[in-house]
Amino acid sequence: MPARGYPLDIDAIILFELARGNGSGPEVWRRARARMQVNGYKLHSGAWYPAFARLYEKGLVAWAMAASPFRRGKNRIAKVYILTEKGVKEAKRLSAVIRNLALEASA
């Protein structure tokens, strides 16, 4: 499903963000949202978690429970997503396309 006003789907955006660093769902969403807002795009969270589920089913991401500094309170545990080997390959394939679109938008 394409992000509102952005020519890529949510899955590709998640893969791109996870290639930049692992994180919990909310953490990855905040990073992606901030990056896209710079270029005038809006990213809404409604399709975010179904996209993580699709990527998991496709074998592109894995997850583990780990301490998250982005959760309120001490010793909060969150599901932290990481790219699998297959996910890394797909993210590399998509990275040139995503970078070109982001550069076009900022020009």
Residue pairs with C-beta under 8 A, 6 or more apart in sequence:
1 9
1 10
1 47
1 51
2 8
2 9
2 10
3 9
3 10
3 13
3 36
3 41
3 42
3 43
3 44
4 41
4 42
4 43
4 44
5 40
5 41
5 42
6 13
6 36
6 41
6 43
6 101
7 101
8 94
8 97
8 98
8 101
9 51
10 47
10 48
10 51
11 51
11 54
11 55
11 60
12 94
12 97
12 98
13 32
13 36
13 43
13 98
14 28
14 32
14 48
14 51
14 52
14 55
14 61
14 81
15 55
15 60
15 61
15 83
15 87
15 90
15 91
15 94
16 32
16 91
16 94
16 95
16 98
17 23
17 28
17 31
17 32
17 35
18 28
18 61
18 81
18 82
18 83
18 87
18 91
19 83
19 88
19 91
19 92
19 95
20 31
21 31
22 80
22 81
22 82
22 83
23 31
23 70
23 80
23 81
24 68
24 70
24 71
24 78
24 79
24 80
24 81
25 48
25 49
25 52
25 78
25 79
25 81
26 70
26 78
27 68
27 70
28 81
29 43
29 45
29 48
30 70
32 43
33 43
35 102
36 42
36 43
37 43
38 106
39 102
39 105
39 106
40 105
41 105
52 61
52 63
52 81
55 61
55 87
56 62
56 63
58 86
59 84
59 86
59 87
60 83
60 84
60 86
60 87
60 90
61 81
61 82
61 83
61 84
61 87
62 81
62 82
62 83
62 84
63 79
63 80
63 81
63 82
64 79
64 80
64 82
65 77
65 78
65 79
65 80
66 77
66 78
66 80
67 75
67 76
67 77
67 78
68 76
68 77
68 78
68 80
70 78
71 77
71 78
83 91
